């Protein structure tokens, strides 16, 4: 447990040991909602985009999860698997056709971007625009660039909700919009926040897992050779890569009351940073924390495993020498 100051000077309490991180993730005295923070720190989304499950606690979190969950069934996963496999194969063929190429620009971002755009029903004429702002959010060098990109995506998703309200399709956003208008169990801003979270988590997390997982295999060619020789080991490899290259390095919580963590007092309103990346490498080496601990997740587990299952073979099919890598 370490008491530090954030880049903007706000005191934070950093938790690094696995036992305390695991305990913090399920401690109801720590809330995800920034409303509990005495001094919020770091980048904040516009208020209209804050109302998604990862930023809510208790009854509000449960209500949003219940609303979003019906579309994410086993049947949905099976349907998505076929689409991910098709997109991954098409991108991989293009990627491996070049002796020198860019994994991030030509595969790691386009794969989840395409599949997530399908889920949201983004028209093809708007996908280049969405891709441009997504790239800015992933590679920005100044906070203003990030803010502007978020605002553009906000407007694009708001427009898309209006379109799907008039012309519903077979996508997740159409189903959410129809259910929201029929039952009014969530607000319009919450619908927009859910759409934003599905888009951003689906792209950012998957792109990180693909790039870092590929880097791991290139750094450990013996492991890549073992997977080439025994493709049945791929599901276990995905699990280990998710643990080793956790798509979420930290989880930020805010103390809802005075409490003590690892012998260190934290005042009500204090910001607690749970270092998932550190805990993943603890001696126990159990299930990866970024995906394993409810309630703050929105079907990320299945999404990352599916995308990883059809992206890692790109690395495995690349020649061990003399090829594009």
C-alpha positions as CSV (number, residue, x, y, z in Angstrom):
1,X,0.0,0.0,0.0
2,X,1.5,3.3,-1.1
3,X,0.2,6.9,-0.7
4,X,1.1,8.9,-3.8
5,X,-0.1,11.9,-5.7
6,X,-1.6,11.8,-9.2
7,X,-0.3,13.9,-12.0
8,X,-2.8,16.6,-11.1
9,X,-1.7,16.6,-7.4
10,X,-4.6,14.6,-5.9
11,X,-3.6,12.1,-3.1
12,X,-4.2,8.5,-4.1
13,X,-3.7,5.2,-2.4
14,X,-2.0,2.5,-4.6
15,X,-2.7,-1.1,-3.7
16,X,-0.3,-3.6,-5.3
17,X,-0.4,-6.9,-3.5
18,X,-2.7,-9.6,-4.9
19,X,-4.6,-10.3,-1.7
20,X,-5.4,-6.6,-1.0
21,X,-6.3,-6.0,-4.7
22,X,-8.7,-9.0,-4.7
23,X,-10.3,-7.8,-1.5
24,X,-10.6,-4.3,-2.8
25,X,-12.5,-5.4,-5.9
26,X,-15.3,-6.9,-3.8
27,X,-15.2,-4.4,-0.9
28,X,-18.6,-2.6,-0.9
29,X,-17.0,0.3,1.0
30,X,-15.1,1.1,-2.2
31,X,-17.3,2.5,-5.0
32,X,-16.7,2.9,-8.7
33,X,-18.9,6.0,-9.0
34,X,-16.8,9.2,-9.2
35,X,-19.5,10.9,-7.1
36,X,-17.9,9.2,-4.1
37,X,-14.5,10.9,-4.7
38,X,-13.6,13.9,-2.6
39,X,-11.2,15.1,-5.4
40,X,-11.8,13.3,-8.7
41,X,-8.5,12.8,-10.6
42,X,-7.6,11.9,-14.1
43,X,-9.5,12.1,-17.4
44,X,-13.3,12.3,-17.0
45,X,-15.8,11.5,-19.7
46,X,-18.6,14.1,-20.4
47,X,-21.3,13.6,-17.7
48,X,-23.7,12.2,-20.4
49,X,-21.3,9.3,-21.0
50,X,-20.6,8.5,-17.4
51,X,-23.7,6.5,-16.7
52,X,-22.6,3.0,-17.7
53,X,-22.3,-0.1,-15.4
54,X,-18.5,0.2,-14.9
55,X,-19.1,3.7,-13.3
56,X,-22.1,2.7,-11.1
57,X,-22.6,0.8,-7.9
58,X,-25.3,-1.3,-6.2
59,X,-28.8,-1.0,-7.5
60,X,-27.9,1.3,-10.4
61,X,-25.2,-1.1,-11.5
62,X,-27.6,-4.1,-11.3
63,X,-30.3,-2.2,-13.2
64,X,-28.0,-1.3,-16.1
65,X,-26.6,-4.8,-16.3
66,X,-30.1,-6.3,-16.3
67,X,-31.1,-4.0,-19.1
68,X,-28.0,-4.7,-21.3
69,X,-27.7,-8.4,-20.7
70,X,-30.5,-10.1,-22.8
71,X,-28.6,-9.6,-26.1
72,X,-25.5,-11.3,-24.8
73,X,-26.5,-15.0,-24.9
74,X,-24.8,-18.2,-25.9
75,X,-26.5,-17.8,-29.3
76,X,-25.0,-14.3,-29.6
77,X,-21.6,-15.6,-28.8
78,X,-21.9,-18.3,-31.5
79,X,-23.0,-15.8,-34.1
80,X,-20.3,-13.4,-33.2
81,X,-17.7,-16.2,-33.4
82,X,-18.4,-16.7,-37.0
83,X,-18.2,-13.0,-37.8
84,X,-14.9,-12.6,-35.8
85,X,-13.4,-15.6,-37.6
86,X,-14.4,-14.2,-41.0
87,X,-13.0,-10.7,-40.4
88,X,-9.8,-12.0,-38.7
89,X,-9.1,-14.3,-41.7
90,X,-9.6,-11.5,-44.2
91,X,-7.4,-9.1,-42.3
92,X,-4.8,-11.8,-41.7
93,X,-4.6,-12.6,-45.4
94,X,-3.9,-9.0,-46.1
95,X,-1.4,-8.7,-43.2
96,X,0.7,-11.7,-44.2
97,X,0.8,-10.7,-47.8
98,X,3.3,-8.0,-46.9
99,X,6.9,-8.6,-45.9
100,X,6.8,-5.5,-43.7
101,X,3.6,-4.4,-42.2
102,X,1.9,-2.8,-39.1
103,X,0.0,-5.2,-36.8
104,X,-1.8,-2.5,-34.9
105,X,-3.0,-0.4,-37.9
106,X,-3.8,-3.4,-40.2
107,X,-5.1,-5.9,-37.7
108,X,-5.3,-5.2,-34.0
109,X,-7.5,-2.1,-34.4
110,X,-9.5,-3.0,-37.5
111,X,-10.6,-6.4,-36.2
112,X,-12.4,-5.2,-33.0
113,X,-13.5,-2.0,-34.7
114,X,-15.3,-3.9,-37.5
115,X,-16.9,-6.4,-35.2
116,X,-18.0,-3.7,-32.6
117,X,-19.4,-1.5,-35.4
118,X,-21.4,-4.6,-36.5
119,X,-22.7,-5.0,-33.0
120,X,-23.8,-1.3,-32.8
121,X,-25.2,-1.3,-36.3
122,X,-22.9,1.5,-37.5
123,X,-23.6,2.3,-41.2
124,X,-20.6,1.6,-43.4
125,X,-20.5,5.3,-44.6
126,X,-19.8,6.3,-41.0
127,X,-17.2,3.7,-40.2
128,X,-14.2,5.6,-41.6
129,X,-15.2,8.5,-39.3
130,X,-15.5,6.3,-36.3
131,X,-12.1,4.7,-37.1
132,X,-10.4,8.0,-37.3
133,X,-11.7,9.2,-33.9
134,X,-10.9,5.8,-32.4
135,X,-7.3,6.0,-33.6
136,X,-7.1,9.5,-32.0
137,X,-8.3,8.2,-28.7
138,X,-5.8,5.4,-28.7
139,X,-2.8,7.5,-29.9
140,X,-3.5,11.1,-28.6
141,X,-0.6,13.2,-27.3
142,X,-2.6,16.0,-25.7
143,X,-5.8,15.9,-23.5
144,X,-7.6,18.3,-25.9
145,X,-7.2,15.7,-28.7
146,X,-8.8,13.1,-26.5
147,X,-11.6,15.4,-25.5
148,X,-12.4,16.3,-29.1
149,X,-12.4,12.7,-30.3
150,X,-14.8,11.7,-27.4
151,X,-17.1,14.5,-28.3
152,X,-17.2,13.4,-32.0
153,X,-17.9,9.8,-31.0
154,X,-20.6,11.0,-28.6
155,X,-22.4,12.9,-31.5
156,X,-22.0,9.9,-33.8
157,X,-23.6,7.5,-31.3
158,X,-26.4,10.0,-30.5
159,X,-27.1,10.2,-34.3
160,X,-27.0,6.4,-34.5
161,X,-29.6,6.0,-31.7
162,X,-31.9,8.4,-33.5
163,X,-31.5,6.3,-36.7
164,X,-32.1,3.0,-35.0
165,X,-35.2,4.5,-33.3
166,X,-36.7,5.2,-36.7
167,X,-35.2,2.2,-38.5
168,X,-34.3,-0.6,-36.1
169,X,-32.2,-3.5,-37.3
170,X,-30.8,-6.7,-36.0
171,X,-28.0,-5.1,-34.0
172,X,-27.5,-4.7,-30.2
173,X,-28.2,-0.9,-30.2
174,X,-31.5,-1.3,-32.0
175,X,-32.6,-3.8,-29.4
176,X,-31.5,-1.6,-26.6
177,X,-33.2,1.5,-28.1
178,X,-36.5,-0.4,-28.6
179,X,-36.4,-1.8,-25.1
180,X,-35.5,1.6,-23.6
181,X,-38.4,3.3,-25.3
182,X,-40.9,0.5,-24.4
183,X,-40.0,0.0,-20.7
184,X,-38.2,3.3,-19.7
185,X,-36.0,1.4,-17.2
186,X,-33.0,3.5,-18.1
187,X,-32.6,7.1,-19.2
188,X,-31.6,8.3,-22.6
189,X,-28.2,9.4,-21.3
190,X,-27.7,5.9,-19.9
191,X,-28.5,4.3,-23.2
192,X,-25.9,6.6,-24.8
193,X,-23.4,5.7,-22.1
194,X,-24.0,2.0,-22.6
195,X,-23.4,2.3,-26.4
196,X,-20.2,4.3,-25.7
197,X,-18.9,1.7,-23.2
198,X,-19.6,-1.2,-25.6
199,X,-17.8,0.5,-28.4
200,X,-14.7,1.6,-26.4
201,X,-14.2,-1.5,-24.3
202,X,-14.7,-3.7,-27.3
203,X,-12.0,-1.9,-29.2
204,X,-9.4,-0.8,-26.7
205,X,-9.2,-4.0,-24.6
206,X,-9.1,-6.3,-27.6
207,X,-6.5,-4.2,-29.5
208,X,-4.2,-4.3,-26.4
209,X,-4.6,-8.1,-25.9
210,X,-3.8,-8.8,-29.6
211,X,-0.8,-6.5,-29.8
212,X,0.7,-7.5,-26.4
213,X,-0.1,-11.2,-26.9
214,X,1.6,-11.2,-30.3
215,X,4.6,-9.5,-28.8
216,X,4.8,-12.1,-26.1
217,X,4.8,-14.9,-28.6
218,X,7.4,-13.2,-30.8
219,X,9.6,-12.8,-27.7
220,X,9.1,-16.5,-26.7
221,X,9.4,-18.4,-30.0
222,X,9.5,-21.7,-28.2
223,X,6.0,-21.1,-26.9
224,X,4.8,-20.1,-30.4
225,X,6.3,-23.3,-31.8
226,X,4.5,-25.3,-29.1
227,X,1.2,-23.7,-30.1
228,X,1.8,-24.3,-33.7
229,X,2.5,-28.0,-33.0
230,X,-0.6,-28.3,-30.7
231,X,-3.4,-25.8,-31.6
232,X,-5.6,-27.4,-29.0
233,X,-3.5,-25.5,-26.4
234,X,-4.7,-22.2,-27.8
235,X,-7.6,-21.7,-25.3
236,X,-5.2,-22.2,-22.3
237,X,-2.7,-19.8,-24.0
238,X,-5.5,-17.1,-24.3
239,X,-6.1,-17.4,-20.6
240,X,-2.4,-17.0,-19.8
241,X,-2.1,-14.0,-22.1
242,X,-5.1,-12.4,-20.6
243,X,-3.5,-12.8,-17.2
244,X,0.0,-11.7,-18.3
245,X,-1.1,-8.8,-20.6
246,X,-4.2,-7.7,-18.7
247,X,-6.2,-5.3,-20.9
248,X,-7.0,-3.3,-17.7
249,X,-3.9,-2.3,-15.7
250,X,-5.7,-0.6,-12.8
251,X,-9.2,-0.3,-11.3
252,X,-10.0,3.0,-9.6
253,X,-12.3,3.0,-6.6
254,X,-13.4,5.7,-4.1
255,X,-13.8,5.2,-0.4
256,X,-17.5,5.5,0.6
257,X,-16.4,5.8,4.3
258,X,-13.3,5.8,6.4
259,X,-11.5,2.5,6.1
260,X,-8.2,0.7,6.5
261,X,-6.4,-1.2,3.8
262,X,-3.3,-3.3,4.6
263,X,-2.9,-1.3,7.9
264,X,-3.1,2.1,6.1
265,X,-6.1,4.4,6.8
266,X,-7.9,5.8,3.8
267,X,-10.4,8.6,4.5
268,X,-13.9,8.8,3.0
269,X,-13.7,10.2,-0.5
270,X,-10.1,9.0,-1.0
271,X,-9.2,7.5,-4.3
272,X,-7.9,4.0,-4.2
273,X,-6.0,2.6,-7.2
274,X,-6.0,-1.2,-7.4
275,X,-3.0,-2.3,-9.4
276,X,-4.4,-5.3,-11.4
277,X,-1.2,-5.6,-13.5
278,X,0.8,-6.0,-10.3
279,X,-1.6,-8.5,-8.7
280,X,-1.7,-10.6,-11.9
281,X,2.0,-11.4,-11.3
282,X,1.6,-12.4,-7.7
283,X,2.7,-15.8,-6.4
284,X,-0.8,-17.3,-6.5
285,X,-1.1,-16.7,-10.3
286,X,-4.8,-17.4,-10.2
287,X,-7.6,-16.2,-12.6
288,X,-6.9,-12.8,-14.2
289,X,-8.5,-10.1,-12.1
290,X,-9.4,-7.7,-14.9
291,X,-12.1,-10.1,-16.1
292,X,-12.8,-12.4,-13.3
293,X,-14.4,-10.3,-10.6
294,X,-18.0,-9.1,-10.9
295,X,-19.9,-6.9,-10.7
296,X,-18.0,-4.3,-12.8
297,X,-17.9,-5.8,-16.2
298,X,-20.1,-5.9,-19.4
299,X,-19.5,-9.2,-21.2
300,X,-15.8,-8.4,-21.7
301,X,-14.8,-12.0,-20.9
302,X,-16.4,-13.6,-23.9
303,X,-15.5,-10.8,-26.2
304,X,-11.8,-10.9,-25.4
305,X,-11.6,-14.7,-25.6
306,X,-13.4,-14.8,-28.9
307,X,-11.3,-12.1,-30.5
308,X,-8.1,-13.5,-29.1
309,X,-9.0,-17.0,-30.4
310,X,-9.0,-15.8,-34.0
311,X,-6.2,-13.2,-33.8
312,X,-3.4,-15.2,-32.3
313,X,-3.3,-17.7,-35.2
314,X,-2.0,-14.8,-37.3
315,X,1.2,-14.9,-35.2
316,X,1.3,-18.7,-35.2
317,X,1.0,-18.9,-39.0
318,X,3.8,-16.4,-39.6
319,X,7.1,-18.2,-40.5
320,X,9.6,-18.4,-37.7
321,X,12.3,-16.9,-39.9
322,X,12.4,-15.1,-43.2
323,X,8.7,-14.0,-43.0
324,X,7.0,-10.7,-42.4
325,X,8.0,-10.8,-38.7
